[in-house]
Amino acid sequence: MSMLNKAAAQVHGAVDQVADAAAPAAQWLEKQSDTLTSGSEKLIRDSSRYVAKHPLQSLAVALAAGYLISRLLR
């Protein structure tokens, strides 16, 4: 049983080391997700303003993009 306890203690130690090493990466990813979220919200807001100011140009761009995508997917 003593050998099993030693193995369990070593495994717990290894798991703790991995968790400690992964914590900064998790924090970095969380920070980046906040940055990406705010960037995507700004893109949506700017796009909406552009479409409201230039509806015909926006329609032309959408039609051209749809046409090109349909041609590429054939």
Rosetta blueprint (number, residue, H / E / L):
1 M L
2 S H
3 M H
4 L H
5 N H
6 K H
7 A H
8 A H
9 A H
10 Q H
11 V H
12 H H
13 G H
14 A H
15 V H
16 D H
17 Q H
18 V H
19 A H
20 D H
21 A H
22 A H
23 A H
24 P H
25 A H
26 A H
27 Q H
28 W H
29 L H
30 E H
31 K H
32 Q H
33 S H
34 D H
35 T H
36 L H
37 T H
38 S H
39 G H
40 S H
41 E H
42 K H
43 L H
44 I H
45 R H
46 D H
47 S H
48 S H
49 R H
50 Y H
51 V H
52 A H
53 K H
54 H L
55 P H
56 L H
57 Q H
58 S H
59 L H
60 A H
61 V H
62 A H
63 L H
64 A H
65 A H
66 G H
67 Y H
68 L H
69 I H
70 S H
71 R H
72 L H
73 L L
74 R L
